[in-house]
């Protein structure tokens, strides 16, 4: 079969993931939030009913009237990529896609009733075919996860809350909400990067795309390994002052820094979870309703704990050391209490046993202790 005969089949064979659940590629923090929202009965239906209050219709009309809709007749190569991405991730309905005139490289997935994907001319002109394929997969991943719905809803709630910011302490509460939302947004971008990799199935192309977004169309002047080294240097650089500055820099952003995204994606591409998906072992959409919210939050908490444990950032390392020291202190204090009270009682019973028949009670008391002193008492 020639390439022309293949029609919309990609130029090289890629694996497809029938029935794949978005949980397969979602970042743990993103997944826990989404699982909780999906468990709220009627959540989507109720807020979709509020779509008349949102500017969604206006946005659709704006893109329809002032942008180019991707189709077989317009930007056909993007249309092929879009249908291919939906085929690989098994998304039933192909979302409409628009190209809008904007020199800044960008893409987004928005909408309540149905997601729409928008890419800028700056992005289309910047990326090659394989890099663009990863971006299209990124946006289809947003659509499959339902990020378009939940992002729109949560932004609506945020805007609504801003109108009541005159309430005492309202500003503090709103700041906390916005900060939490942006943290989730950043994690959802990491999820979508993973979806883009599942669609493109070319980690180097994904790396190149992120590198170009950071440094422009000068690929001959850039190097993927050196770019990833920047991420490592960024994470461990400086002292506590730099750590605070990094936090302040990232707080207003909806996306993680580009080098950080590249490093996170590279790490995931080398993880056994990615390989299991590529081997055909992944959670299915049919199982989503049975997903445990508790398990999802536990996994998210475990991820953050692991991040603190392995981080090279000075501030996070300090937090980890303090937490570890507090845990050691609590364990030491608990051990002292057990020795003081549990051990003392055991000794009294042992003495009593010795005074009685010289066996049984003393050994029993020794075995009942659980802090490592029992064997010693029993042997004594």
BELDADA-V547530 format. One record per backbone hydrogen bond with DSSP energy under -0.5 kcal/mol. CO is the residue of the C=O (numbers start at 1). NH is the residue of the N-H. E is the energy in kcal/mol with one decimal. If there is no record, write none. Layout:
co;nh;e
CO;NH;E
CO;NH;E
This chain:
co;nh;e
2;6;-1.1
4;7;-0.9
6;9;-1.8
17;20;-1.7
19;285;-2.7
21;24;-2.0
22;25;-1.2
22;26;-1.3
27;31;-3.2
28;32;-2.2
29;33;-1.3
30;34;-2.2
31;35;-3.0
32;36;-1.7
33;37;-2.1
34;38;-2.8
35;39;-1.3
36;40;-0.5
37;40;-1.1
39;41;-0.9
40;43;-2.1
42;46;-2.7
43;47;-1.9
44;48;-2.3
45;49;-1.4
47;50;-0.5
48;51;-1.7
49;52;-0.5
50;53;-2.3
51;54;-1.1
54;57;-0.6
55;59;-2.3
56;60;-2.5
57;61;-2.4
58;62;-2.2
59;63;-2.7
60;64;-2.4
61;65;-2.0
62;66;-2.2
63;67;-1.3
67;69;-0.6
68;99;-2.7
74;71;-3.0
75;78;-0.7
75;79;-1.9
76;80;-2.3
77;81;-1.8
78;82;-2.6
79;83;-2.4
80;84;-2.3
81;85;-2.6
82;86;-2.2
83;87;-1.9
84;88;-2.5
85;89;-2.3
86;91;-2.7
87;90;-0.5
88;17;-2.7
90;92;-0.7
92;94;-0.6
93;95;-0.6
96;117;-2.7
97;70;-3.1
98;100;-0.5
98;119;-2.7
99;68;-2.6
100;102;-0.7
100;121;-2.0
102;122;-2.4
106;120;-2.3
108;118;-2.6
110;116;-2.7
115;96;-0.5
116;110;-2.1
117;98;-2.6
118;108;-2.3
119;100;-2.4
120;124;-2.1
121;125;-2.5
122;126;-0.9
123;127;-2.0
128;132;-2.7
129;133;-2.1
130;134;-1.4
131;135;-1.4
132;136;-2.7
133;137;-2.3
134;138;-2.0
135;139;-2.1
136;140;-2.3
137;141;-2.3
138;142;-1.6
139;143;-1.9
140;144;-2.7
141;145;-2.3
142;146;-1.0
142;147;-1.9
142;148;-0.6
143;146;-0.5
146;150;-2.3
147;151;-3.1
148;111;-0.5
148;152;-1.7
149;153;-2.5
150;154;-2.7
151;155;-2.4
152;156;-2.0
153;157;-2.4
154;158;-2.2
155;159;-2.6
156;160;-2.4
157;161;-2.5
158;162;-1.9
159;163;-0.9
160;163;-0.7
161;164;-1.3
162;165;-1.3
164;167;-1.7
167;170;-3.0
169;173;-2.0
170;174;-2.8
171;175;-2.5
172;176;-1.9
173;177;-2.1
174;178;-3.1
175;179;-2.5
176;180;-2.2
177;181;-2.7
178;182;-2.6
179;183;-1.9
180;184;-2.1
181;185;-2.9
182;186;-2.4
183;187;-1.8
184;188;-2.6
185;189;-1.6
186;190;-1.3
187;191;-1.8
188;192;-2.2
189;193;-2.2
190;194;-1.5
191;195;-1.9
192;196;-2.5
193;197;-1.7
194;198;-2.1
195;199;-1.8
196;200;-2.9
197;201;-3.1
202;206;-1.9
203;207;-2.4
204;208;-2.5
205;209;-2.4
206;210;-2.0
207;211;-2.3
208;212;-2.6
209;213;-2.0
210;214;-1.5
211;215;-2.8
212;216;-3.0
216;218;-2.0
218;221;-2.2
219;222;-1.6
223;227;-2.3
224;228;-2.5
225;229;-1.8
226;230;-1.3
227;231;-1.1
228;232;-1.6
229;233;-2.4
230;234;-2.9
231;235;-2.2
232;236;-1.9
233;237;-1.3
239;243;-1.7
240;244;-2.1
241;245;-2.1
242;246;-2.3
243;247;-1.8
244;248;-2.3
245;249;-2.3
246;250;-1.8
247;251;-1.7
248;252;-0.6
250;253;-1.6
257;261;-2.3
258;262;-2.3
259;263;-2.3
260;264;-2.6
261;265;-2.4
262;266;-2.4
263;267;-2.3
264;268;-2.2
265;269;-2.4
266;270;-0.9
267;270;-0.6
268;271;-1.5
268;274;-0.5
271;274;-0.6
271;275;-1.5
272;276;-2.5
273;277;-1.8
274;278;-2.3
275;279;-1.7
276;281;-3.1
277;280;-1.8
280;282;-0.7
283;21;-2.6
284;287;-1.6
285;288;-1.6
287;290;-1.4
288;291;-1.6
292;296;-1.8
293;297;-2.5
294;298;-2.4
295;299;-2.4
296;300;-2.1
297;301;-2.7
298;302;-2.4
299;303;-2.1
300;304;-2.2
301;305;-2.3
302;306;-2.3
303;307;-2.4
304;308;-2.4
305;309;-2.1
306;310;-2.3
307;311;-1.5
313;317;-2.7
314;318;-2.0
315;319;-2.6
316;320;-2.6
317;321;-2.6
318;322;-2.8
319;323;-2.8
320;324;-2.8
321;325;-2.9
322;326;-2.8
323;327;-2.4
324;328;-2.5
325;329;-2.6
326;330;-2.7
327;331;-2.7
328;332;-2.8
329;333;-2.9
330;334;-2.9
331;335;-2.5
332;336;-2.3
333;337;-2.3
334;338;-2.5
335;339;-2.6
336;340;-2.8
337;341;-3.0
337;342;-0.6
338;342;-0.5
338;343;-2.6
339;344;-0.5
341;345;-2.1
342;346;-2.1
343;347;-2.3
344;348;-2.0
345;349;-2.3
346;350;-2.5
347;351;-2.7
348;352;-2.5
349;353;-2.7
350;354;-2.5
351;355;-2.2
352;356;-1.6
353;357;-0.6
353;358;-2.5
359;361;-1.9
360;364;-2.7
361;365;-2.7
362;366;-2.0
363;367;-2.1
364;368;-1.4
365;369;-0.7
366;369;-0.8
373;377;-2.0
374;378;-3.0
375;379;-2.8
376;380;-2.1
